[in-house]
Amino acid sequence: MATTTRTGARNLILALTCAAQFMVILDVAIVNVALPSIQRDLGVSQSTLQWVVIAYGLMLGGFLLFGGRLADLLGRRRILLTGLTIFTGASFLAGISQSIGLLIVTRGLQGFGAALVAPAALSILAVTFSEGQERNRALGIFGAVGGTSASIGVIASGLLTDGPGWRWVFFINVPVGIVLIALATVFLVADRAERGGRQFDVAGASTVTGGLLLLVYALNRGADYGWASASTLLLFGAAALLLAAFVRIEGRSRHPLVPATALRNRTLVAANLSAFFTFSAFFSFIFLGSLLMQQGLGYSATKTGVSWLATSVTAFLASAFTGARLVGRFGVRRLLVTGLSLLAIGVLWLTRVPADANYVTDLLPALLLAGVAIGLCAPSVQIGALSGVSDAATGLAAGLVETMREIGGAAGVAAVSTVLVSQAGFDGFHAAFLVICIAAALGALIATVAFERRTRSVSDESLGGTVAPAGAPALVPVPVPVEDRPDVVPRS
């Protein structure tokens, strides 16, 4: 696909996939600032209101791996269009909701649609651009969009809530979704990645999806009802049992959802571990920073949103530069270590923020460092996760890294929420920021250790890919420094 697609068409596909990813991540954060308005209009309790956020994250995190594998089996274009249709329709229904029950259900549908869109979009991008500098540059732009989406979501939420009203945080998706559906229908070539008649691992998909759903729910519930409560422990136990069953099923399945040989691709495993800590720290930073501005410093919704521009702009610039130049020069490992270290330093700065904080001197340095940090890390984890993966398994690889992003984000927000409510006033904010700092520092340490420092041979079948027919272009190594480059054995 990468060798036959014209440059103009490839650029259009890049824009399409970036826009799709933008919508998915935007909706993780876009409702946060609007929650007080939703609560007033619909007259709901705080405990019920939180499900407007949880429902989306729950379905997104639980079904990403499922969506990625469906993209491999049924075709990336088909799954992308299905996801966009569900997401757009659910957004409209959310906007017209007159009850909290319908709003929560439609947010769940949004999350399910997003779980199909995200891995399909990343997979389409991966097979459109040749592995190496061309794909790195595309993933840099893709990462720039993804890295800025959460902070832009906060900005958009503030402007829309204070402007036309909270319903427009959902309505805004409808025209965008319709345009993306039309473009995808016209410009994406129909594909069916696996024509060999492979069967779908229903048992594996059911257990891993159920396990992930329970895990995300337990993380959210633990923050509100206590980590040692019987219900929380029961949820974690059930999640562990389902995930253990998934591992056992995969070991015996003739057509596993996640081939055991995937674990042989050390770069893939390291990238997924790094994604967990990167987005655990960054999403919780966005969450806690927004609360600090509104509840601690008395910022309006609009002022809170505009305050995040510093992070959004620096993240976009750093991400684009990372894919175009930095990965090829320094490698994924070094960029992740640097980015996570910068994030730890930025968050550490906020552990001393005073109650009468000045934006320029007390907040801005941390916001700028966080933008640079996610700009280095977001494209790096995606480049690492897709290195050496055959076209037939890009959906699975994309689903894995997207799942780690969402599970990491849920875990981070749950952790800081627990710390925040355990202490009073600004002491709670200071302690919660310290937790984020530790998570980022731990991520830097894991990236240092997990990625190989020497080259090694990794077959492109390490993620279940099939050998290309004679005459097909061979996958080539990512042009990164020797200490963290996964060489790929060319296909015959």
N, C-alpha and C positions, 0 to 999 in steps of 0.2 A: 504494500500500500504506500509506504514511504517513498519508494522508488518511482512510482507511476503517477503520484498525485502532483499536479502543478503547484508552483509556489503560491500563486494567488488563492487557489482552493485550499491549500494547507493553512494559509494565514486566516482564511475565513473559518476553517474548522477550529483553529486555535482560539479565535474570538468567540465562537459558539461554545466551546467547552469551558472557556474561562467564565463566560456569562452564566452558564449552568452551575458551575462550582460557586460562583459569587452568590447566587440565590440560595443555595443550600446552606452555606455558612452564615450568610447574612441573617437568615431566619433563626439561627441559634441565639443571636443576641438582640435582634430587632425588637422583641417584645419587652425586654427588661425595663426600659425607661417608661414604657406605656402601661406597666402593671398597675400603678396607683389609679390611673384613669379607668382602666378596665374594672377594677375593684369597685370604684364609685358608681359607674354606670350600671353594672350588672348586680351590684349589691351582694358580694360574696365574701366569705371569710378568707383570711390569709392562708390557712391550711389548704383550702380548695383552690385558691388562686395560683399557688405554686405549680399546679398541674398543667397550667397553660404552658409553662416552660418544660416541665418534666415529660409531658406526653410526646413532645417533638423529639427531645433527646433520647427518650426511651426507644421509640420506634426506629429512629435513625441509627443509633448505636447497635440495636439488636439485629437489624436486617442488612447492614452493609456487606457483610461477608456473603450472605445469601444473594444479594443483588449483584455482587461482583462475579460470582460463579454463574449466575443466570446469563450475564453478559457474554461469558465465554461460550456457554452452551447454546443459547438461543439467538445470539447476535447482539453486538453492542448498540447498533442503531435502534433496533426494536426495543431494547430495554430502556434506552435513553428516552425514546418517545413515550413509552408507557409511563415512566417515572415523571416526565414533564407534564403529561396530561393529568395524572393523579395529583401532583403538587399544585398545579394551576387551579384545578377544580376545587381542591380542598381550601386553597387560599381565598377563593371567592366565597365559599360557604362560611369560612371563619369570619370574613368581613361582615357578613349579614347576620351573624349569630345574635340571637336575642336572649340566649341562656348560656350559663357557664358550661353546662353539660355538652351542648352542641359545639361550643368553642373548643373544649378539651378534645372531643372526638375528632374534629376537623384538624386540630393541631397534630393529633396522632397520625391522621391520613397524610398530612404534609410531611411528617417524618418518614413515613413509609415510602412515599414518592421520592423524597430526597435520598433515601437509601438505595434506590435504583439508579438515580441520576448520577450521584457522585462517583461510584466506581466505573460506571459506563463511560462517563466523560473523561476520566483520567485514562482509561483503557484506550479510548478512541485517540486521544492525543499521543499515547505511547506508540501505537502502531502506525500513526500518520507520519511521525518524524523518526528518522533513522537514529539508532542509538549512537551516542557520542555527542559532539558539540552541538549538532542541530537539535537533538532532543533536549539537551541540557538548557539551551537557550529558550526553547518553548516551555520547559518545566519551570524555568526562572520566572517567566511571565505568568504562568499558571500559579506558581507559588506566591507571586506578588499579589495576585488577585485574592487568593485564599488567605494569605497572611493579613491583608487589610480588611477583609470582609467583616470580621467580628467588630473591629473598632468603627468601621463605617456603619455597621448596623446600629451601634449605639448613637452615632450622629444622626442617622436617618430617623431613628425612633424618637429622639428628642424633637427634631424639626416637625415631624408628622404629628406627633402627639400635641404639641403646642400649636400646630397649624390646623389642618383639616380634621384632626381627631385620630384616636387610636385605631379605628377601623381601617385606616389607610396604610397601616403597617402590613396589613394583609392584602388589601386591594392593589397595592403597588406591584405585587407579583403577577397579577392577572395579565395586563398588557405585555409585560416582559415575557411571561411564559408562552403566550400565544405567538409572539414573534419568534421565539426560539423553536417552538414546535414547527412553525412554517419553514424556517431556515433548515432545520434538521431534516425535514421531509424532502426538501428540494435538493440539498447539497450533500447529504451523507449517503454514501453508497451502501445498499443493503448488504449485510454480511451474515455469515453463519460460521463462527470460528471453528466449531468442531463438527466436521461432516462425517466423522467416522462412526457415528451412531453410539457414542458413549452415553451410558445411562446416568441419570441424575441421582446423586446420593441423598435420597429422601430422609433416611434415618439420621445421617450425619447433619444434614441441613436443619432438621427439626431440633435435634439436641443442642447444637451450637447456638441456634437462634434463641431457643428457650433459655439456655444458660446465660447468654448475653443480656437478654431482656431482664431476667431476674437479677443479674449482677448490677446493671444500671439502676434498676429500681431499688435494690438494697443500698446502693451508694447514696441515692437521694433520700431514702427513708431513714438511714442511719444518722444523717445530719440533723434530722428533725425529731426523731423518736429515741435516739440514743443507740450507740453502737453495741451496747451490751444487752439491749432489750431482746426478749424472746422472739418477737416477730422479725427483728432485723437479723438475728443469728439464724433463724429458720430460713430466711430468704437466701442468705449467703451459703448456707448448707445445701439448699436445693440447687442453687446455681453451680456449686462445686460438683454435686452429683451429676448434673446434666453435662457439664463440661468434661468430667471424667468419663462419662458414657460416650461422649463424642470422640475422645481420644481412643477409646477401646474399639468403637465402631470403625474409625478410620484405619486402624491397624488391621482390620479383617476385611474391609470392603475392597471389592475388585475395581470399583470406580470411586475412590475417595474424594470428598469435597476438597480436602487439603492433603495432597500427597505427603507421605512421611519424608520423602526425599527433599521437600521444601526446606527442611531444617538443615540440609547440607549447604544451602546457600547462606553462608555466614553474613554476607553483606545485607541480605534481605532481613535476617533475624535482627541484626544490629540496628538497621534502619527502623524497624518496627518498635524495638525497645526505646530508641531515641525519640520516635514520634510520640510515644506514651508520655514521656517526661517533658518533652517540649510543649505539647499542647495542654498537659496538666498544669504546667506553670503559667502558660500564656493565657489560657481561657480563664483560669482563676484570677489572674492579674486583672483582666478586663472586668470580670465580675466584681472583684473587691474594690478596684479603683473607681468604678461607677458608684458603688455604695458609699465610698468615702466622700466623693464629690457631692452627692445628693444629701446623704444623711449626716455626714460629719461636717462638711463645709458649707452646706446650704445652697449648693448650686441648683439652678433651675434645670429642667430637662434639656432645654436648648443649649445652655452653657456647658452642661456635662458632655453633650454630644460634640460640640465644637472643640472642647478641650482635648478630645482624642485625635484631632487632626494631626497633631505632631507625631503620634504613633503611626497613623495611617500613611502619611506621606513618606516618612523615613522607611517604613516597612516596604512600601511599593518600590522605592528606588533601590533599596538594598537587595530585594528579591530579584529584580530584573538584572542587576549587576552580578549577582551571585551566579545565576544560570548562564549568563553570557560570558563571563570572564573568570570568576573566582573558583568555581568547581574544577575547571580544567587546570588551574594553576596550583591550587592548594589541596584539593580533594575534599570529599564529603566529611571524613572524620575530623579534620582540622577546623572546618567551618562550623560543624556542630559543637565542638568543644568551645570554640571562640564565642559563638552565638549564645549558648547556654550560660557561659561564664558572664557575658555582658548582661544577660537577663538577670542573673543572680545579683550582680552589682547594682543594677537599676532598682530592683525590688528592695535590696538592702537599704538603699537610700531612703525609701519610704517608711522604714521601720522607725524613723525619727520624726516623721511629719507632725507638725504641731496643729493645735486646734484652730489657730489663726493663720494657716498656711498661705504663703504667697505662691501663686501659680508658677511664676517664672523661676523663682529660686528653689522652691520646695517640691514642685511636681514635674516641671518641664524636663529636668535632666533625666529623671526615671522614665518618662514617657518616650523621650528620644532614644534612650538606650534600649528600651523594649522594642521599639520599631526596628532598629538596626538588628537586634537579636533575632526576632522572628523572620526578618528578611533574609538572614543567613541560614536559618534552620529549616523553614518551611519547604523551599525547593530542594534543599539537601536531602531531607528524609525521603522525598518522593523520587529523586534521582537514584538514591541508594536502593530503595525498595524495588525499583523497576530495572536495575542493572542486571543484565544476563538472563532476563526472563523472556521466554519465547512468546510470540504473538498470541498463541492459543491459550496462554495463562496470564495475560496482562490483566484481565478482569479480576481474577483471583488475587493477584499481587496488589492491585489497586484497592480491592475490598479489604485486604488485610491491613494495609497502612491507614486507610480511612477509618477502619474499626478502632485501631489503636489510638487514633486522634480523638475519636468521640469518647471512648472508654477513659482515656487519660483526662480529657476535659471534665467528664462527670466526676471522676475521682478527685480531681483538684478542687473543683467547686464544693464538693461535699466536705472535703477536709477543711478548707478555709471557713466554710459556714459553721462547722462544729466549733472551731477555735474562736470565731467571732462572737458567737452567742455565749461562750463560756466565760468571757471577761467583759468588763464594762467599759463604755466610752472608747476613747482612743487607744487604751491599752489593748482592747480586742483587735483593732485594726493593726497595731504594731505587731502583735503576736501572729496574726494571720499572714501578714506580709513576710514575716520571718519563715513561716512554713513554706511559702512559695519560693523564697530564696533557697531553702534547703532542697526543695524538689528540683530546682534548676541546677544547683551545684551537683546533686546526685546524678542528674541527667548528663552533665558534662563528664563526670567520672565514668559513667557507664559507656558513653560514646568513646572515651579514651581507651577503655579496655575491650569493648565488644568488637570494634572494627579491627580487621587484620592489618598489621603493619607491613606484611610481605605479600607479594603476589601469590596466587594459587590458581589452579584450574578448576573452574566450576562449569559443569555441563549445562547447556541451556535447557536440559531436561530436568534440572533440579526443582523446577516448579511444575512438573508434569507436562512440559511442552513436548510436542512431537517433532520428529526430524523433518526438516523441510524437504520438498521434492527436489530432485536434481535440477540445478540451474537457479534455484532461489538464492537471493542474497544472504550471505552469512551474517550473523550478528557479530559485531566487532566490540572490542573492549572499550569501556568509557575512558577517555583520555585524561585520567587523573593520576596524581603521583603514585609511585610504586607501593608506598606503605599501606594504602587502603584501596587498591584497585582490584576488583574481581575480574580476572581475565576470563573470557568466554571462549570455549572451544568452538571453532567454526563448524557449522553443519555441513555435512557432505551431501 
